[in-house]
Amino acid sequence: MKLKKMLALGLAASMVLSLPVAVSADEGGVPGYVDITLGEDYTDLTATIKFIHHKTDREEDGTMASLIAAFNEVYPNITVETEGVTDYAEDSLLRLSTGDWGDIMFIPAVDKADLPTYFVPYGTVEEMNEVVNFADAWACDGNCYGIGYMANAQGLVYNKKVFADAGITELPKTPDEFIAALQAIKDNTDAIPLYTNYAAGWTMGAWDAYIGIVSNGDDTYMNQKFVHDPAPFEDHGDGTGAYAVYKILYDAVANGLIEDDYTTTDWEGCKGMINRGEIGCMALGSWAYIQMVQAGENGDDIAYMPFPITVDGTQYASVGPDYNFAINVNSSDDNKTAAMVFIKWMTEESGWCCDIEGGYPVSKTQDTPASYEAFNGCTLLSDVAAIEGEESFLNDMNSESELSFNAGGNAKVQQIVEAAFTGSESFDDIMADWTTAWNDAQESLGIEVAE
């Protein structure tokens, strides 16, 4: 039995099911998100809350401490303790199973149907849609349980000067154009055309983010149709779909358009490398843009571009939240209230999302950063939530198939690099293996397959 399935069973057995409802501030109890007026409500509340997260870099560089200090200028009696967790994806699930994690966490890979078991709702999706983007990203029974600390567009971070030096005058919009651009970088510059970031492992998961909206223009595909698709990895023959996404990586490796030794890539080192013009581009969410800008003296050379797939003449970009804030359902009412205040301040007042991380806005009071300029000609969409009653299907399929799309399935993407580099397996054979695993999981789980 897979780890996440074991954890889900353990969590369901060990925690008492609770269906809390957000209550407006004037009725007492825990206020809803929209009921709080920052700077006016709860300024005299005294509480100590703990927040665990994955942003270890923001712990180390003092950003988190600075944000909390600014928060305490308005809310001096709310003490916020923070902990950056290195292996957050797995460690947070383990902590969730014990209940020993504090008051605020970033939601790990749990089934949406289980959200009321662990977390406090901010309010209904309908009312939260008025104040934040992506209110339905972590929703159950019409309630919103997660608010993104930032949001991402899914594309490629690249060095404008490298592209210009290679003679690339227009950003590529199709797989063929992209491979040709990488070849031009190899032929005309000393830069590594596409840096895989293979060795870090987790970075390879970026490729999974392109297989829905980006590759097919369908905002209902990822959460509603993917699990029912009998052939999600087939070649459409037109440079679209999941096949085309992963084929770009395979072809780039097979054609020698990556680093000389993929096993020695350096995540921290690559930031300075692309800043200095030693790398052409990398497949990473837009969250990475600001890190590359700040990694050296050439930040103006760094830009972010849409992923090179065009569907019926249109490029699409998937925009959605990164990790989402959530509040522990088992915390005291005072701590739940303090957590709600802190999250609202972080979302609307701190500047963490756009000013510090360069993210796409979560709060609807914020403007879109200039770093998304290249997306002006794209259609930006967010994945529509799963059909009611099917909220757990994707997690179940990911676990049963062991492919784990957008859920830590980095090994399967690393396999593409290995096979292309060594010639040990053709790309079509890899896709056939994935299809078999997917179909077997559908049958095992009794998931209806679309005709």
Secondary structure, DSSP 8 states (H G I E B T S, - for coil): --HHHHHHHHHHHHS-------B-GGGSSSB-GGG--TTTTTTT--EEEEEEES-HHHHHTSHHHHHHHHHHHH-TTEEEEEEE-TTHHHHHHHHHHHTTT-SEEE--S--GGGHHHHB---EEHHHHTTTBS-TTTTEETTEE--EESSEEEEEEEEEHHHHHHTT--S---SHHHHHHHHHHHHHHSSSEEE---TTTSGGGGGGGGGTTHHHH--TTIIIIIGGG-S-TTS--SSS-HHHHHHHHHHHHHHTT-S-S-GGG--HHHHHHHHHTTSEEEEEEEGGGHHHHHTTSS-GGGEEEEE-S--BTTB-EEEEEESSEEEEBTTS-HHHHHHHHHHHHHHHHTS-IIIIIT--B-SBTTS---GGGGGGTTSEEE------TT-TTHHHHHHHHHT--TTTT-HHHHHHHHHHHHHTSS-HHHHHHHHHHHHHHHHHHHT-----
